[in-house]
């Protein structure tokens, strides 16, 4: 029931991405950036200093900095430690008790939230379940969600699918998400592109998030 040991793998490149069914583009006045489950507990399952981490962490940082520069809200979601069996629910049978060490609850230092960012407690695969994410989007008058983080085929994909069902356009940053394996990473990208989201590179998504008055390249 513990997290699997994850072998290094190469993140899919732009020419390896699946074809999208729709031509949505994120806009700085409509989008919210989600940084999903980048707590130490999850990140430490990946090999340090190797792909996919060496690719996805800088790409998440790129999107985060572009978002902040353009007034795009940045939302982190993270699971709490010390959950009761009732709070953990069915996940207890699949993954065990979750985060046990309080030091492992923190977002990794390279992506630590800053003033103005939102840190949201997450309870289930989807970041919409038992949270205020949908209400926050409505309050900000925003209807797009750019999704980064881990794991691509679990929480990131479930969040993208639920965004679609909540009338929110989802964008899955293909090189800013990571997974148990390349096979599962590709599966998440393929499903998202076919059924519920636009899949694109972080660099292309970041360019779309630049506010019109900005001179950022």
C-alpha positions as CSV (number, residue, x, y, z in Angstrom):
1,X,0.0,0.0,0.0
2,X,3.0,2.3,0.2
3,X,4.1,4.5,-2.6
4,X,6.1,2.6,-5.3
5,X,9.8,3.3,-5.9
6,X,9.9,5.3,-9.1
7,X,12.6,4.7,-11.7
8,X,14.0,7.6,-13.7
9,X,12.3,8.2,-17.0
10,X,12.4,10.9,-19.7
11,X,9.4,13.3,-19.8
12,X,7.6,13.3,-23.1
13,X,8.7,16.1,-25.5
14,X,6.6,18.4,-27.6
15,X,6.7,16.2,-30.7
16,X,5.5,13.2,-28.6
17,X,2.4,14.8,-27.2
18,X,-1.1,13.5,-28.3
19,X,-3.3,15.6,-30.6
20,X,-5.8,17.7,-28.8
21,X,-9.5,17.6,-29.8
22,X,-10.1,21.3,-29.0
23,X,-8.1,24.5,-29.5
24,X,-8.5,26.2,-26.1
25,X,-5.7,28.5,-25.0
26,X,-5.3,29.8,-21.4
27,X,-5.7,33.5,-20.9
28,X,-4.2,35.5,-18.0
29,X,-7.6,37.0,-17.2
30,X,-9.3,33.6,-17.1
31,X,-6.8,31.1,-15.8
32,X,-5.7,29.8,-12.4
33,X,-2.5,27.8,-11.9
34,X,-2.8,24.6,-9.8
35,X,0.4,23.1,-8.2
36,X,-0.8,19.7,-7.2
37,X,0.7,17.5,-4.4
38,X,4.3,18.7,-4.6
39,X,4.8,17.8,-0.9
40,X,8.0,16.1,0.2
41,X,6.1,12.9,0.9
42,X,5.3,12.4,-2.8
43,X,8.3,14.1,-4.4
44,X,10.8,12.0,-2.4
45,X,9.5,8.9,-4.1
46,X,11.3,10.1,-7.3
47,X,15.0,9.8,-7.9
48,X,16.7,13.0,-6.9
49,X,18.7,14.8,-9.6
50,X,17.2,12.8,-12.4
51,X,14.2,13.1,-14.7
52,X,11.4,13.5,-14.3
53,X,12.0,15.8,-11.4
54,X,14.8,17.7,-13.1
55,X,12.4,18.6,-15.9
56,X,9.1,19.1,-14.1
57,X,10.3,21.3,-11.1
58,X,11.8,24.0,-13.3
59,X,8.8,23.9,-15.6
60,X,6.4,24.4,-12.7
61,X,8.5,27.3,-11.5
62,X,8.3,28.8,-15.0
63,X,4.6,28.6,-15.0
64,X,4.4,29.9,-11.4
65,X,6.5,33.0,-12.2
66,X,4.6,33.8,-15.3
67,X,1.3,33.4,-13.5
68,X,2.4,35.7,-10.7
69,X,3.7,38.3,-13.1
70,X,0.4,38.4,-15.0
71,X,-1.9,38.4,-11.9
72,X,-3.0,34.7,-12.4
73,X,-3.9,33.2,-9.0
74,X,-1.6,30.4,-7.9
75,X,-3.2,27.6,-5.9
76,X,-1.3,24.8,-4.2
77,X,-3.2,21.7,-3.0
78,X,-1.6,19.3,-0.5
79,X,-2.8,16.4,1.7
80,X,-2.6,16.7,5.5
81,X,-0.8,14.3,7.6
82,X,-2.2,12.4,10.5
83,X,-5.6,11.7,8.9
84,X,-8.1,9.6,10.8
85,X,-9.5,6.5,9.0
86,X,-12.7,8.5,8.4
87,X,-10.9,11.3,6.8
88,X,-8.8,8.9,4.7
89,X,-11.7,6.9,3.6
90,X,-11.2,4.4,0.8
91,X,-7.8,5.7,0.1
92,X,-6.7,3.9,3.3
93,X,-7.2,0.6,1.7
94,X,-5.4,1.6,-1.5
95,X,-2.5,3.7,-0.2
96,X,-2.3,3.3,3.5
97,X,-2.5,6.1,6.1
98,X,-0.8,8.7,3.9
99,X,1.6,11.3,5.2
100,X,3.0,10.1,8.6
101,X,5.9,12.5,9.2
102,X,4.9,16.1,9.7
103,X,8.1,17.2,8.1
104,X,7.0,15.5,4.9
105,X,3.7,17.6,4.6
106,X,5.6,20.7,3.4
107,X,5.8,21.7,-0.3
108,X,9.4,21.2,-1.5
109,X,11.6,24.1,-1.0
110,X,12.1,24.8,-4.7
111,X,8.3,25.5,-5.0
112,X,7.4,26.8,-1.6
113,X,4.3,29.0,-1.6
114,X,4.8,32.8,-1.3
115,X,2.6,35.6,-0.1
116,X,-0.5,35.8,-2.2
117,X,-0.5,32.2,-3.1
118,X,-3.3,29.9,-1.9
119,X,-2.5,26.7,0.0
120,X,-5.5,24.4,0.0
121,X,-6.0,21.2,1.9
122,X,-6.8,18.3,-0.5
123,X,-8.6,15.1,0.6
124,X,-9.2,13.0,-2.5
125,X,-7.7,12.4,-5.9
126,X,-9.5,15.4,-7.5
127,X,-8.6,18.8,-6.1
128,X,-12.3,19.7,-6.4
129,X,-13.5,17.1,-3.9
130,X,-14.3,18.4,-0.4
131,X,-12.4,21.7,-1.2
132,X,-13.3,25.3,-2.1
133,X,-11.6,25.2,-5.4
134,X,-14.7,25.7,-7.5
135,X,-15.9,28.5,-5.3
136,X,-12.6,30.2,-5.5
137,X,-12.7,30.0,-9.3
138,X,-16.2,31.5,-9.3
139,X,-15.1,34.2,-6.8
140,X,-12.2,35.2,-9.1
141,X,-14.5,35.0,-12.2
142,X,-12.2,32.5,-13.8
143,X,-13.0,29.4,-15.8
144,X,-9.6,27.9,-16.7
145,X,-7.3,25.7,-14.7
146,X,-3.6,25.0,-15.7
147,X,-2.6,21.8,-13.9
148,X,0.9,20.8,-12.8
149,X,2.3,18.4,-10.2
150,X,2.0,14.7,-9.4
151,X,0.8,12.2,-10.1
152,X,-0.3,12.7,-13.7
153,X,-2.6,9.7,-14.0
154,X,-4.2,10.0,-10.5
155,X,-4.8,13.4,-9.0
156,X,-3.9,15.6,-12.0
157,X,-6.0,13.6,-14.4
158,X,-8.9,13.3,-12.0
159,X,-8.8,17.1,-11.4
160,X,-8.8,17.7,-15.2
161,X,-11.7,15.4,-15.7
162,X,-13.7,17.1,-12.9
163,X,-12.8,20.5,-14.2
164,X,-14.4,19.6,-17.5
165,X,-17.6,18.5,-15.7
166,X,-17.6,21.7,-13.8
167,X,-17.5,23.8,-17.0
168,X,-13.9,24.8,-16.4
169,X,-11.4,24.5,-19.3
170,X,-8.5,22.4,-18.1
171,X,-4.9,22.5,-19.4
172,X,-2.5,19.7,-18.5
173,X,1.1,20.8,-18.6
174,X,2.7,17.7,-20.1
175,X,6.3,18.4,-19.0
176,X,5.3,19.8,-15.6
177,X,3.6,16.7,-14.3
178,X,5.2,13.4,-13.3
179,X,4.0,9.9,-12.7
180,X,4.9,6.4,-11.5
181,X,6.3,5.6,-15.0
182,X,6.5,6.9,-18.5
183,X,3.7,4.5,-19.5
184,X,1.3,6.0,-17.0
185,X,2.5,9.5,-17.8
186,X,1.6,9.0,-21.4
187,X,-1.7,7.4,-20.6
188,X,-2.7,10.4,-18.6
189,X,-1.8,12.8,-21.4
190,X,-3.6,10.7,-24.0
191,X,-6.8,10.4,-21.9
192,X,-6.8,14.1,-21.1
193,X,-6.3,15.2,-24.7
194,X,-9.0,12.8,-26.0
195,X,-11.6,13.4,-23.3
196,X,-11.4,16.5,-21.1
197,X,-8.4,18.9,-21.4
198,X,-5.8,20.5,-23.6
199,X,-2.3,19.0,-23.3
200,X,0.6,21.3,-24.0
201,X,4.2,22.1,-23.0
202,X,4.9,24.4,-20.1
203,X,6.7,26.9,-22.4
204,X,3.7,27.3,-24.7
205,X,1.3,27.5,-21.8
206,X,3.5,30.1,-20.1
207,X,3.6,32.2,-23.3
208,X,-0.2,32.2,-23.2
209,X,-0.3,33.4,-19.6
210,X,1.7,36.6,-20.3
211,X,-0.5,39.7,-19.8
212,X,-0.8,41.9,-22.9
213,X,1.1,44.8,-21.4
214,X,4.0,42.5,-20.3
215,X,7.2,42.4,-22.3
216,X,8.2,39.0,-21.0
217,X,9.4,36.7,-23.9
